[in-house]
Amino acid sequence: MHAVRHRLSDPTDPTAVVVRRFDAWCIDLLLYLVVMFVLLIPLGGEERFFFHADKSGSPVANSSCAEWSQHHTGFCVTQAIVDDIPGNGTTQITIIDFGLTTFLLLVVPMLAYALFQGLMGGSPGKLALGLRVVKPDGSPAGVWRSVARTLMWVFDAIIFGLPVVGAVFLLTTKRHQRLGDLTASTFVVDRGDVGQPIVAPTGSGSTP
């Protein structure tokens, strides 16, 4: 454990910023989810249906929602609303059907993220925490490398959308590179190290 802690804060290794990278990822994920849900309703549309019935109406609403889900993409949610009359209530079925826009909702924000990172030197989360994405020579990674490393999130976060694979690579590779970094030959460093060639930690080798 002491050795791992030392690797994550080694002053001789400009890529030893793993903790800040995780915090930056949390910020970026929150922004991504906000953007996705803001686009969800206007792009896909929302429909609401109401069942006016007693408590037995809820299973009817749930079965209707299940039947709809068998033939459509999107979300179908039921919500029971109690009326003033005892024993009666209103069951609301809210259907958010985004169909083919699923692709846009997932890919467009991701490409926007990659473009922003390529032009600005880092994602919003990385910029906020003083991190930058660079090439082996220490110069900014640029748009195309940023796109390549961003698309590799499909594999870095392949386990239920969680960055488990990416985390394993971050903790086990010599220069803390996830699959996206290895694919695009990029490194994440503190903004103060931009412009400096990326060297291996002391005793681990020479420049890549």
KOLPA-578178 format. One record per residue (C-alpha): z, y, x; residue number from 1. Coordinates in steps of 0.001 Angstrom, whole numbers. Layout:
% residues N
REC        pz        py        px     i
REC         Z         Y         X   NUM
...
This chain:
% residues 208
REC        pz        py        px     i
REC         0         0         0     1
REC       811      2373      2864     2
REC     -2584      1649      4422     3
REC     -4396      2423      1145     4
REC     -2435      5656       718     5
REC     -3367      6642      4269     6
REC     -7068      5931      3627     7
REC     -7071      8153       556     8
REC     -5621     11129      2433     9
REC     -6953     10615      5966    10
REC     -7612     14097      7433    11
REC    -10183     12615      9823    12
REC    -12316     11364      6926    13
REC    -14037     14136      4897    14
REC    -14701     11651      2083    15
REC    -11004     10837      1575    16
REC    -10836     12790     -1688    17
REC    -10615      9830     -4071    18
REC     -7717     11137     -6153    19
REC     -9494     14425     -6802    20
REC    -12679     12508     -7619    21
REC    -10831     10606    -10329    22
REC     -9421     13829    -11773    23
REC    -12908     15363    -11696    24
REC    -14293     12318    -13503    25
REC    -11719     12796    -16279    26
REC    -12799     16423    -16712    27
REC    -16487     15489    -16773    28
REC    -15874     12663    -19258    29
REC    -14048     15011    -21622    30
REC    -16904     17526    -21458    31
REC    -19463     14752    -22024    32
REC    -17656     13493    -25121    33
REC    -17383     16996    -26539    34
REC    -21114     17594    -26048    35
REC    -22016     14203    -27513    36
REC    -20006     14693    -30688    37
REC    -21146     18283    -31105    38
REC    -24734     16982    -31109    39
REC    -23985     13889    -33188    40
REC    -23877     15357    -36678    41
REC    -26749     17880    -36482    42
REC    -29039     15358    -34788    43
REC    -28211     12300    -36806    44
REC    -27087     13637    -40137    45
REC    -24005     12959    -42177    46
REC    -23687     11592    -45701    47
REC    -20589     11321    -47831    48
REC    -20061      9162    -50890    49
REC    -17032      8992    -53143    50
REC    -15553      6096    -55099    51
REC    -13222      7095    -57917    52
REC    -11073      4073    -58627    53
REC     -7599      2630    -58401    54
REC     -6387       802    -55324    55
REC     -8875     -2002    -55947    56
REC    -11643       450    -55116    57
REC    -10842       399    -51427    58
REC    -12161     -3160    -50785    59
REC    -15307     -2203    -52711    60
REC    -15793       776    -50425    61
REC    -15140     -1290    -47322    62
REC    -17630     -3965    -48348    63
REC    -20237     -1300    -49072    64
REC    -19663       165    -45629    65
REC    -19961     -3262    -44016    66
REC    -23208     -3965    -45870    67
REC    -24649      -620    -44774    68
REC    -23705     -1302    -41143    69
REC    -25679     -4556    -41137    70
REC    -28950     -2663    -41550    71
REC    -28283       672    -39859    72
REC    -27037      2147    -36632    73
REC    -24325      4741    -36511    74
REC    -20831      4963    -37944    75
REC    -19499      4273    -41423    76
REC    -15902      5267    -42089    77
REC    -13796      4946    -45257    78
REC    -10891      7187    -46168    79
REC     -8618      6860    -49196    80
REC     -7676     10120    -50916    81
REC     -4863      9895    -53481    82
REC     -5316     11754    -56775    83
REC     -2586     13273    -58878    84
REC     -2904     10543    -61490    85
REC      -664      7582    -60533    86
REC     -2638      4467    -59686    87
REC     -5897      6359    -59188    88
REC     -7534      7629    -56063    89
REC    -10740      8647    -54405    90
REC    -12215      6613    -51572    91
REC    -14554      8623    -49388    92
REC    -17259      6894    -47365    93
REC    -18541      9034    -44526    94
REC    -21752      7813    -42895    95
REC    -22937      9340    -39643    96
REC    -26296      7757    -38915    97
REC    -27951      8824    -35680    98
REC    -30477      5995    -35453    99
REC    -32991      6591    -32675   100
REC    -31145      9696    -31512   101
REC    -28627      7370    -29873   102
REC    -30859      7455    -26825   103
REC    -30891     11245    -26796   104
REC    -27150     11503    -27311   105
REC    -26481      9272    -24342   106
REC    -29252     10224    -21944   107
REC    -29826     13956    -22442   108
REC    -26234     14988    -21589   109
REC    -26340     12620    -18610   110
REC    -29541     14166    -17265   111
REC    -28160     17653    -17897   112
REC    -25092     16633    -15908   113
REC    -27293     15388    -13053   114
REC    -29393     18561    -13063   115
REC    -26309     20774    -13054   116
REC    -24789     18793    -10208   117
REC    -27989     18892     -8194   118
REC    -28404     22639     -8569   119
REC    -24756     23657     -8252   120
REC    -23663     21120     -5644   121
REC    -21253     19304     -7925   122
REC    -20429     18471    -11527   123
REC    -18178     20818    -13544   124
REC    -15190     18632    -12746   125
REC    -15994     18503     -9036   126
REC    -16547     22252     -8837   127
REC    -13238     22859    -10575   128
REC    -11425     20704     -8027   129
REC    -13234     21973     -4941   130
REC    -15502     18965     -4364   131
REC    -19194     18821     -3488   132
REC    -21878     16095     -3311   133
REC    -23743     16033        -7   134
REC    -26314     14091      2012   135
REC    -25444     12334      5285   136
REC    -26173     15511      7235   137
REC    -23664     17427      5117   138
REC    -26213     19500      3196   139
REC    -26185     19620      -649   140
REC    -27513     16432     -2217   141
REC    -30111     18152     -4399   142
REC    -31478     17246     -7808   143
REC    -33231     13936     -7166   144
REC    -30327     12344     -5336   145
REC    -28036     13628     -8041   146
REC    -30212     12037    -10737   147
REC    -30233      8725     -8863   148
REC    -26453      8603     -8388   149
REC    -25869      9663    -12009   150
REC    -28123      6956    -13461   151
REC    -26171      4373    -11479   152
REC    -23170      5069    -13693   153
REC    -24755      2419    -15912   154
REC    -23535      -110    -13335   155
REC    -20487      1704    -11963   156
REC    -19071      1830    -15496   157
REC    -20608     -1389    -16815   158
REC    -17234     -2826    -17880   159
REC    -16648     -1348    -21362   160
REC    -17738      2066    -20117   161
REC    -14829      2224    -17669   162
REC    -15536      3020    -13985   163
REC    -13997      -237    -12788   164
REC    -16889     -1224    -10528   165
REC    -17161      2317     -9218   166
REC    -13423      2409     -8480   167
REC    -13588      -862     -6541   168
REC    -16378       508     -4355   169
REC    -14557      3823     -3882   170
REC    -11489      2041     -2584   171
REC    -13227      -562      -441   172
REC    -16230      1145      1157   173
REC    -15747      2908      4479   174
REC    -16765      6328      3217   175
REC    -15557      5979      -380   176
REC    -18971      5539     -1961   177
REC    -19491      4109     -5412   178
REC    -22748      2319     -6226   179
REC    -24384      5600     -7172   180
REC    -23526      7070     -3778   181
REC    -24768      4002     -1917   182
REC    -28035      4089     -3868   183
REC    -28655      7809     -3331   184
REC    -27093      8014       165   185
REC    -24647     10664      -972   186
REC    -21024     11446      -218   187
REC    -18365     13450     -2016   188
REC    -16395     15803       214   189
REC    -14198     18867        20   190
REC    -16187     22092      -286   191
REC    -14888     23096      3145   192
REC    -16748     20158      4710   193
REC    -20171     21084      3327   194
REC    -22629     21506      6181   195
REC    -20776     19109      8458   196
REC    -22389     15703      9168   197
REC    -20465     12915      7527   198
REC    -18705     10891     10202   199
REC    -16840      7668      9769   200
REC    -13047      7601      9904   201
REC    -11588      7363     13404   202
REC    -12256      3974     14954   203
REC    -14727      2942     12237   204
REC    -17978      3858     13915   205
REC    -20251      6826     14458   206
REC    -22330      9002     12221   207
REC    -24465      7134      9658   208
